[in-house]
Amino acid sequence: MSLLRSWLGSLPGYLWSGWGALASLFLLLGAWEAVAVYYGPLVLPTPLETFARLQQLFEEGAAGTDLLITARRALLGFTLSVLVGSVLGLAAGVSMTASMMSRPLVTVLMGMPPIAWLVLAMLWFGASDGTPVFTVFIASFPLVFVGALQGTRTLDNQLKQVALAFRLPRRMLFLDIYLPHVVSYLFPAWITALGMSWKIVVMAELLATQDGVGAALAVSRSHLDTSATMAWIVAVVALLLAVEYLLLEPIKREVERWREVPS
């Protein structure tokens, strides 16, 4: 509860510190507006036209349902990759033999195109939730695994020896030495895997399912509805940014508070 209260208390300050990110978003919107005016709505609708179309989709009841379906699939695959990849990566990092044996396997998994996994998933799971969830999991797993592996292998042995020499309690050894170092590698891997999860789940839905944002994009493509296409893209990106910056990033800032230099 104390961690939750601390996180909620730091949330307003964190949101206020995001003015730089907001400035970059406004620059992006300005560039989008300029390109849309130059090429016309058939090629690229303006931001206002896109947001109006997105509002219409929400009023029709389609946007909310499809976004929830896509978010559920993406977060399920992402959660599985975080749990399995983190545990196996930490376990492999403890043993040099396991670390060396896992490297070729991880290279193979990272080199396998997600579209190839998607085709296999379609053969194995058909047009069910298993296809996008499995594709997200297997594509995100190597990123999380490598992050956990590197976090474990790069732990400063001298710092660890000093902690053992001073006979620090196991709880302090874990919370103040092991965990902060490993988390500094894990969080970037998790955030990268989260972004990949959103892209892959939409691709999987586009090719393998009858619902979700990917299926809606397939319909808008067949109708040559550029405004609806852009509206769905904006909705997915906004949902991804909300999960990353309102959930993962504040937790990261709280966990990595030890990096702050006291004034």
Secondary structure, DSSP 4 states (H G I P E B T S, - for coil): -HHHHHHHHHHHHHHHTTHHHHHHHHHHHHHHHHHHHHH-TTT---HHHHHHHHHHHHHHTHHHHHHHHHHHHHHHHHHHHHHHHHHHHHHHHH-HHHHHHHHHHHHHHHHS-HHHHHHHHHHHH-SSTHHHHHHHHHHHHHHHHHHHHHHHHT--HHHHHHHHHTT--HHHHIIIIIHHHHHHHHHHHHHHHHHHHHHHHHHHHHHH-SSSHHHHHHHHHHTT-HHHHHHHHHHHHHHHHHHIIIIIHHHHHHHGGGGSPP-
